[in-house]
């Protein structure tokens, strides 16, 4: 091969190696973000259930209402 073709081939091989490393890194980032999103969705659902439970407790008529203390 002449020198020009060899340089071009080396350049393309370097670019390919860089692209492969970049692809692997981005894949790791996407996987990490998906895991974090899944955990956040679970926490959000848990908080929503807890909020609903607390709101229902406040609406429950069996709980004592805010009454004035006996000394009034």
MOMOWO-V499414 format. One line per field, one symbol per residue. phi: phi as a letter, one per 30 degrees, with the letter a starting at -180 (. if undefined). A space follows every 50 residues. Layout:
phi = ???
//
This chain:
phi = .ddddddddddddddddddddddddddddddddddddddddddddddddd ddddddddddddddddcddddd
//
